[in-house]
Amino acid sequence: MARPPRRARAYRNAAHQANAQKKYARVAGKIALQRLLRQLPDDMRKEIAEAMRRAGPKALAIARSLAPSRSGKLRQLLDWKVSGGKVPRLRVGLLTKRAQQEGFYGRILEGGRKPDRVKASRRTPGGGISTYFINVRGISRGRYDFIFDSAEPRIQNEVFGEVGKVVDDVLARAGRGDLGGSGNGD
């Protein structure tokens, strides 16, 4: 099978990256921290993952408090998860495929929408189809920030303070060469 032209691949990759970037809140210095974490022993990474598990409910509570609520469905669909592997990651947002499908409008609310005039159709009582236009109001970007932009500093300050202390402790012990045990003086 022939590969698509380079321009098509670049467009598809850029579109995929744009979608992937807005699924979860971002943390400053994440890449440098990931490099450090990959070099740590397993027990130290587990310590950091445990701190993230303790911080998960707090991050979720912040995101839910900032989420718009008419029916409460969007708030219910928000969830948190710490994924393991070499680098533990705390993710908050619409994590499952079901949540992304059912809460798709949350992404529209948070990302904004341009005002537009759209064509709609409906069935008439006589069985025909009637076509008409609707003016759709715009939603300004930043009006409903509950996972990304305005939520990020709150999540970083209130939630990751605790995780940051654990990371600092682990990295300080690793720097001293104390690669085993916990940092509570045992």
N, C-alpha and C positions, 0 to 999 in steps of 0.2 A: 504494500500500500504506500503510495507516494505521500510525502509529508506536505502539509499545507505551506503556502508561501510564507516567507519570513515575516512579512508585515502582518499576516493573519495570526501567526503564532505570537508575535509581540503584542497584538491587540488582546488576544485571548488571555495571555499571561497578565497583562496590565489590569484587565477587567477582573480576573480571578484575585489578584493581589489587592485590588481596591475593596472587593467584597470581604476577603479574609481579614483585612486590617480593621474593619469596623464591627467584627463580631464580638470582640471582648475588649475590656478596658486595657489600656497599655500602661506600662510602668517604666519610668525613666531609668536608664542604665541597665535594662534587662539583659542585653546581649553580653555585656561585660560580666555581669553576675553569673550568667549561664556558663560562660567559659570557666569561671572559678569553681562553680559547683560541680562541673564534670570532673574536675581533678581531685575532689574531696573523696574520702572514704565513704562507704555505704552508710555507716552508723551516723555520720555527721549529716548526710543528706536526709536521712530519716528524721533526724531532729528538726531540720528546717521544714520538712513536709508536715510534721506534727504541729509546728507553730502555724503553718498555713491552714491546717485543718481547724485549729482553734479560731483563726481569724476569718474563716469562710462565712460563718453565720453573721458576723458583724458586717462584712462587705455586702452580703445579701440583704440585710436589714436596711442598709443605706440605699442600695439600688431600689428596693421595694418602696421605701419612703419617698423617693424622688419620682417614681413611675406614675404616670397619669392613671386615674382610676375612674371609669364610669361603671363598669360591671365588676371590676376586680380581677378579670381574667388574665390580663397582662402581668399583674403582680404575682398571681399564682404560678404563671409559667416561668418566671425568673427562677434560676437555680444557681448553685455553686458546686464546684468540683475541684479536687486536687488531683491532677494526673501525675502518675509516678514516672518511672524511668530514670535516666541519668540526671535529669533536671526536673525537680518538682515545680508544677505550675498551678497557681490558683486562678480558676476561671469563673467569672460571674456573668450571667446573661441568659440568652435563649440557647441552651446547650444541646438539647436533643432535637432530632429531626422533627418530631411532633410539635415541640414548643416553637420551633422556627416556623413551621407551617401555620399553626394556630395563632401565633403572636406576630405574624408578618407585619401587621399594621403598626406595631410598636417600633419597628425599624423605620417605617415611613414617618412616624411622629418625631422620632429622634433625629433623623437625617434631614427632615424638612421636605417640602413639596412646592413646586412652582404652581402659581395659579394658571388655570387653563380652561378652555372651553371644550368639553368632550361630547361625543355623540353617544347617545344611549337609545335603546329600543325596548319596547314592551309589547306584550300581546294585548289586543283590544278584545272587548267582550264578544265581538263577532268572529273572532278567530284569526284576524289579520295581525300584522305587525306595524306598530306606530313608531316612527323614529323622531327623536327630538334632541335638543342640545341642553347641556347643563353647564353652568359656570361653577367650576371647582375652586374654592378658596385656597390660597397658598398657606402653608404652615412654615413659619420662619425656623431656620436651623438654630438650635439652641433653646427653643422654647420649652421643649420637653427633653432635657438631658438627664437620663437616669442611669445609664451605664457608662457612657463615654465622657465627653468634654467636661461638663461641670461636676460630674460625679467623680472623675478621676482624682482631683486634688483631695476631696474629702476621703475617698477610699484610701489614698496613699497616706494621708496624715493620720487618720483615726485608726485604720486597720493595720497598715503595714508598719506602724511604729513598733508594735510588739514583734512582728516577724523580723524587722530590721535589727532589733536587739539580739535576737537569737542568731541571725546571720553574722552580726558583728562578733558575738561571742565565739561562734564556730570558726570564723576566719582568724580571729586572734589566737585561738588554740592551735589552729593549723599552722599559723606563722611561727608559733613557739616550738612547733614540732610535736605537740601533744595531740597525736592523731587518734587516740582511743579514749573511750569513756565519755562521761557527760561533764558539763562545765559547772556542776553544782557542788564541787568540792568533795566528792565521794572518795 
